Amino acid sequence: MVFELERLVELCDGVAVISLIAYFLTRSRYAGVFLSKSFSPFSVLFMALIGGFFYAYGILTGVGIGPYFISIQILGPVIAGLIAGIPGGFLAGCLGLLIQVAIGHPVEPSGCLVTLLCGVIGGVFRLLNKNELIRIPHVCILGFIIGFLQFGIGDNGIRADILDPGEMIEGILDIFLPTIAGLVIFVFIVNNLRIEAENTRKSYQIEGELQAARQIQLGSLPQKTHEQNTLKLSASLIPASYVGGDLYDYLELDDNSLYFALGDVSGKGVPAALLMSSTRMLLRSKIRETRDPCALVSEVNRSFLEDGDCKQFITLIVGIIRPDGVVTYCNAGHPAPFLITQSGAGAYQEESDGNLPAGVLEEEKFMCHMISLNPGDILMVVSDGVTEAEHGEEFFGVERTIEVLNQITFKSPDEIVSLLNTEVKAWTGDQPMSDDCTILAIGYYPKK
């Protein structure tokens, strides 16, 4: 038999309507029915109703092809079986047949048998696939089986002309085409829903793990404020992502000096955070052996270069502040520190030492720098997340940083850190941070 084009279009219209309904169902409050790997009494009844509706709609949109009546009604029980198992498919078939009788459409015994069998077979395929929705190749097999049942079973049992291979294949294909089209579209919609739900679940899981990692990372840092004899310290670290590559650290030494460090590992995320953590531990272990900031930075440089697979580096400032206000620090490619003076000179940025970042060149000879703090002076070290905070395509910049610091010269280290963070946040607005923002401020307040 020849499958006329206009008949195919009519059947495709019906498939399109059912597919549209299926799409809206998967986006409704009942989407959980399609996502569950097990089926409850509610899902069985729900899919029986949906399958029965599809069955009735298929009858109304069926078309005659020669001696045959081809429709997509059988999709209802099959889909119900795929979602709600054998009970759902069987009940959908029963409900569909009741609707068929109610609307006065003739019901043949063979039609009843095929309808119920197809619903049960849909449920069997669900079980064979371990309660997962079947894949597209399996859908084709299912469609061929349904086509065989619809074409091959007549009122008196197996049709005689099914023994003719040519007639059988032609008849099955005529039924197979609309059936497989509906099943493929439906499976595609539900599979996408399940993939989306799984991706959402994984996203929430990863987000939770990153939140925990962030708390661990921030919790491993020393307290944000510290007072020690003549020194007052305040610090803050705001990661651009859940975990970042910035670090700050300080440690009170046995001679009442204060060790401090602030660095920025290249890259972002978990790899950068792990390198940050290992660098912090390395510096803490080496500070017990030497008080030379350049030697400490050289150890970090060696550590990065020893790992041949490590393609990252770190900009870093490591320093020691003595109780008399003398600061010795080594700057490895990091933004130079700022000095907020009380002598009338205001705030300014120290000269860069020209050292490369640690982890770039094995033969790098790191140079130290020494300054003396006067009473009330504040040494401030920031990461480039401060000076390179973006507003559109414009950076916050060094000059704007100095301008802000000059407005808050007589504030405490804690107030300066807080106010500078506020200014940077106001500058970026709703624009996402492009880099971690870390500030460390140390004030020198000798006792009179």
PEKAPE-V901758 format. One record per residue. RES is the residue in one small letter. PHI is phi in whole degrees, -180 to 180 (none if undefined). PSI is psi in whole degrees, 0 to 359 (999 if undefined). Layout:
{{RES	PHI	PSI} {RES	PHI	PSI}}
//
This chain:
{{m	none	149} {v	-99	126} {f	-85	104} {e	-66	143} {l	-60	317} {e	-65	329} {r	-68	320} {l	-62	320} {v	-63	318} {e	-61	316} {l	-67	322} {c	-64	326} {d	-60	316} {g	-64	318} {v	-61	319} {a	-63	318} {v	-64	314} {i	-63	320} {s	-64	320} {l	-65	317} {i	-63	317} {a	-61	320} {y	-63	313} {f	-66	326} {l	-64	320} {t	-72	348} {r	-107	8} {s	-97	184} {r	-67	347} {y	-96	14} {a	-61	334} {g	-60	333} {v	-61	322} {f	-82	341} {l	-91	334} {s	-69	139} {k	-85	352} {s	-125	163} {f	-122	136} {s	-100	170} {p	-55	323} {f	-64	314} {s	-65	326} {v	-64	311} {l	-67	320} {f	-61	312} {m	-71	332} {a	-64	318} {l	-66	314} {i	-64	314} {g	-63	321} {g	-65	321} {f	-65	315} {f	-59	320} {y	-61	313} {a	-64	318} {y	-64	322} {g	-63	322} {i	-63	315} {l	-69	336} {t	-104	6} {g	-68	157} {v	-131	155} {g	-91	133} {i	-127	100} {g	58	234} {p	-83	0} {y	-108	154} {f	-115	108} {i	-101	132} {s	-149	172} {i	-103	17} {q	-60	327} {i	-68	345} {l	-60	326} {g	-57	300} {p	-62	323} {v	-64	313} {i	-63	318} {a	-60	320} {g	-66	320} {l	-64	328} {i	-93	315} {a	-113	17} {g	74	191} {i	-58	316} {p	-60	317} {g	-64	316} {g	-65	318} {f	-66	314} {l	-66	323} {a	-63	320} {g	-63	316} {c	-62	314} {l	-64	319} {g	-61	318} {l	-66	321} {l	-63	318} {i	-64	321} {q	-61	318} {v	-67	318} {a	-64	327} {i	-91	5} {g	80	16} {h	-85	133} {p	-59	140} {v	-120	118} {e	-96	148} {p	-55	319} {s	-64	323} {g	-64	319} {c	-61	315} {l	-63	314} {v	-63	318} {t	-60	311} {l	-68	321} {l	-63	318} {c	-65	321} {g	-62	317} {v	-66	318} {i	-63	321} {g	-58	317} {g	-66	323} {v	-63	318} {f	-62	325} {r	-63	316} {l	-65	318} {l	-64	332} {n	-95	19} {k	56	45} {n	65	15} {e	-97	152} {l	-65	139} {i	-70	155} {r	-82	166} {i	-57	315} {p	-59	323} {h	-69	328} {v	-62	320} {c	-63	318} {i	-63	315} {l	-61	317} {g	-62	321} {f	-67	320} {i	-63	317} {i	-63	317} {g	-60	320} {f	-62	316} {l	-65	314} {q	-65	322} {f	-83	325} {g	-89	344} {i	-104	120} {g	-109	188} {d	-65	332} {n	-107	27} {g	103	217} {i	-68	130} {r	-67	144} {a	-69	321} {d	-76	0} {i	-70	342} {l	-72	344} {d	-85	108} {p	-56	318} {g	-63	313} {e	-64	321} {m	-65	311} {i	-64	318} {e	-65	318} {g	-68	317} {i	-64	319} {l	-64	323} {d	-62	324} {i	-82	325} {f	-63	319} {l	-59	304} {p	-67	326} {t	-65	310} {i	-67	327} {a	-61	313} {g	-64	317} {l	-66	317} {v	-62	315} {i	-64	317} {f	-64	313} {v	-62	321} {f	-61	316} {i	-63	312} {v	-71	321} {n	-60	318} {n	-62	320} {l	-62	316} {r	-67	320} {i	-64	317} {e	-63	317} {a	-65	320} {e	-67	319} {n	-64	321} {t	-64	318} {r	-62	315} {k	-65	323} {s	-63	315} {y	-65	322} {q	-65	314} {i	-64	319} {e	-61	319} {g	-64	319} {e	-66	321} {l	-68	324} {q	-62	317} {a	-65	319} {a	-62	322} {r	-65	317} {q	-64	321} {i	-65	316} {q	-62	309} {l	-68	326} {g	-69	337} {s	-80	345} {l	-79	155} {p	-67	169} {q	-58	154} {k	-73	340} {t	-129	151} {h	-157	139} {e	-127	137} {q	-153	110} {n	47	257} {t	-95	4} {l	-121	142} {k	-126	133} {l	-127	145} {s	-142	144} {a	-145	157} {s	-151	148} {l	-138	118} {i	-118	105} {p	-69	144} {a	-72	327} {s	-117	189} {y	-61	319} {v	-128	144} {g	-129	178} {g	-105	7} {d	-83	154} {l	-143	149} {y	-137	151} {d	-157	156} {y	-155	158} {l	-156	130} {e	-78	125} {l	-95	166} {d	-70	344} {d	-97	19} {n	71	9} {s	-78	166} {l	-124	120} {y	-86	137} {f	-141	155} {a	-152	145} {l	-146	128} {g	-142	168} {d	-141	106} {v	-76	137} {s	-63	145} {g	90	179} {k	-139	175} {g	81	199} {v	-62	315} {p	-57	316} {a	-66	322} {a	-65	322} {l	-66	319} {l	-65	321} {m	-59	314} {s	-65	316} {s	-67	325} {t	-65	317} {r	-61	316} {m	-66	322} {l	-62	313} {l	-63	320} {r	-66	326} {s	-74	324} {k	-80	337} {i	-67	342} {r	-80	344} {e	-101	329} {t	-147	148} {r	-108	15} {d	-91	111} {p	-57	324} {c	-67	322} {a	-66	323} {l	-65	316} {v	-66	323} {s	-63	324} {e	-65	320} {v	-65	318} {n	-59	314} {r	-63	318} {s	-62	317} {f	-66	319} {l	-78	337} {e	-66	329} {d	-84	99} {g	-63	335} {d	-85	350} {c	-82	119} {k	-104	14} {q	-106	168} {f	-142	177} {i	-141	132} {t	-88	140} {l	-154	139} {i	-120	124} {v	-124	132} {g	-147	165} {i	-128	129} {i	-111	121} {r	-81	162} {p	-60	338} {d	-88	7} {g	90	3} {v	-81	127} {v	-113	127} {t	-118	123} {y	-140	158} {c	-121	127} {n	-110	112} {a	-103	83} {g	70	14} {h	-95	157} {p	-54	133} {a	-61	148} {p	-69	160} {f	-104	148} {l	-122	123} {i	-105	109} {t	-99	159} {q	-108	7} {s	-89	1} {g	105	348} {a	-77	345} {g	76	207} {a	-101	145} {y	-154	167} {q	-103	134} {e	-65	159} {e	-71	146} {s	-75	144} {d	-85	350} {g	79	6} {n	-71	148} {l	-79	161} {p	-61	155} {a	-72	136} {g	99	8} {v	-103	310} {l	-134	126} {e	-65	324} {e	-87	8} {e	-61	128} {k	-102	106} {f	-80	134} {m	-104	145} {c	-99	161} {h	-133	145} {m	-129	135} {i	-137	160} {s	-117	128} {l	-88	136} {n	-90	160} {p	-53	130} {g	90	348} {d	-68	151} {i	-129	125} {l	-93	127} {m	-127	128} {v	-117	134} {v	-130	158} {s	-86	167} {d	-70	354} {g	-65	341} {v	-83	301} {t	-70	337} {e	-106	16} {a	-61	134} {e	-103	140} {h	-127	99} {g	69	241} {e	-109	11} {e	-107	137} {f	-85	156} {f	-61	315} {g	83	160} {v	-69	316} {e	-62	319} {r	-69	325} {t	-62	314} {i	-64	321} {e	-61	317} {v	-65	316} {l	-64	325} {n	-67	337} {q	-82	344} {i	-128	34} {t	-57	321} {f	-95	14} {k	-83	164} {s	-78	163} {p	-55	320} {d	-64	317} {e	-67	322} {i	-64	315} {v	-61	315} {s	-64	314} {l	-68	323} {l	-67	320} {n	-60	320} {t	-63	317} {e	-65	319} {v	-66	318} {k	-64	319} {a	-65	327} {w	-69	315} {t	-76	333} {g	62	228} {d	-85	358} {q	-70	132} {p	-61	146} {m	-67	135} {s	-91	346} {d	-155	159} {d	-61	148} {c	-119	110} {t	-128	135} {i	-134	136} {l	-133	120} {a	-123	130} {i	-127	119} {g	-101	146} {y	-108	115} {y	-132	80} {p	-68	148} {k	-76	138} {k	-81	999}}
//
